[in-house]
Structure formats: structure tokens, C-alpha cells
Amino acid sequence: MEALQQRGNIVAMTGDGVNDAPALRRADIGVAMGITGTEVAREAADMILTDDNFSSIEAAVEEGRGVYDNLIKFLTWILPTNLGEGLVIMTAVLAGTALPILPVQILWINMTTAVLLGLMLAFEPKEPGIMQRPPHDPRRPILSPRLLQRIGLVGFLLLAGAFGLYEWALVRGASEAEARTIAVNVFICGKIFYLFNCRSLSRSMFSLGLLSNHWLIGGVITMIALQLLFTYAPVMNRIFYSAPIELSSWIPIVAVGVIIYTVVGIEKWARRD
């Protein structure tokens, strides 16, 4: 065991007796038998196998990989979208212009999308071949340089889309409230399209099955309905300082989302193993 650990391997040890306790303690992951194991073995172990069935270890590893995958997917989704919001505010401040998105509108974006969009990634089914992957190196950072580059890329695309369409709306004679509503919808639409990218960090959503995560589809539909209320319901206009926008304004808004999905899809394809 020590020889394996010195070579950088992660070692798991199973045992049930008193004599196994030192090895269980020294292993990176000590697994004691819950039924036949002694009290000393259970105290020394990191995990207790309640059914004494070794196949449960494989099932636990598979479940753990699925949970870890979904955690990374959520971080990869939420970090660039929050980065984009910060960049829009920072750009407006440095340029000395009015804020394209008000603080109360940022609160609306984060409050609704985190629950209705980001949380749905927790229900993403395990990807095919998850047990054929090599083990994750615990010394490796959660966010790899590749994912950090993707976060920066999506954050920049959201900045360009939101700020660009905000200025475009003002040039066309829209009111400031209408321009801000367009900018907010750019973020929502961009987050929705990017959400489908984040269903897998390396695969297309079509290879996973478009409707395989019913929770995600339900969250997207609910988010769209709420965003239409945000845009067109008078009470929401008063609370969030939004304003109804022309139907033609939705074309560039959706186009930004499609661009984000396409660019990330190309990046996945270019970096495929």
C-alpha cells in the first residue's frame, strides 16, 4: 500500500477485523464492513459498507462521479453568467454611461435563473461511459484551465451581447427602460442556451437525448413564462423598472443565445479528445 501511495496512487482498503484497523487508517479511503466488521475497524475506516456487499462500492463510485460531474457543470454554468453581469456593470462605470442593468434587475436574474435553470443540472442523468474514465486526480483543481477559458469566453459573449444590444436599442430610439429590458432578456436567453451546453462538458446535448432531463425542460419553460411576465406585465414593469419591447427585438436577443450555444459547441468539438 505504501509503495502504491508513494507512486501517487489513491489507495482504498477494505477490512473487517481488528488487525485490519492500521491499514484502514493508513489508506486514503478505508472501507469497513458494517455487518461483520468489528467496532475497531469501523472506527478506523472512512466509510462503512452497511450491506457488506462489495458491488456497493462500485455503485457508490459511480454515484459519486455523477454528483461531481453535475457540480462542475453547475459551476461552469453559473460562473461565466455572473462574470458577464459584473463585466457589464464594470464596462458601464468605466465608460461613464448609464447602467445597462439595474441592481434590482440583476437580483431578478440571479434569483430566478439559479433556481429554475442552474439547479436543474443537479438532476442531469449520469453520462454514458462514466465508469470508463480514469479516476479524478484529487490534486487537480476543480476548474481546469480549459473550463476557465470557457468561463471567460462565455462571460465576454454575454458582455458583448447585452451591452451591444442595449446601445443598439438606444440608438433606435428606445427608452432606457426598454433598452434595459432587452439587456436583461439577453442574459436570460444566453443563460438558457448555455444551460444546454452545460449538460455535458464535452458532448453535444443531442448525444445525451434532448428530453432526457425533464426537470431541466420544465425549468426552462417556467423561466420563459416568468421572463414574459417581467417584460410585459405592468406590475412587473413597476417593480423591476422594465418595459414592454417590440416583437422584432426578440430576434437579436435569441440570436445572441444561438451564438453562445454555437461558439461553445465549436469549442467542445475543437477540444475533443
Buried (B, 14 or more C-beta within 10 A) or exposed (E): EEEEEEEEEEBBBBBBBEEBBEBBBBBBBBBBBBEEBBEBBBEBBBBBBEEBEEEBBEEEBEEEBBEEBBEBBBBBBBBBBBBBBEBBBEBBEEEEEEBBBBEEBBEBBBEBBBEBBBBBBBEBEBBEEBEEEEEBEEEEEEBEEEBBEBBBBBBBBBBBBBBBBBBBBBEEEBEBBBBBBBBBBBBBBBBBBBBBBBBBBEBBBEEBEEEEBEBBEEBBEBBEEBBEEBBBBEEBBEEBBBBBBEEEBBEBBBBBBEBBBEBBBEBBEEEEE
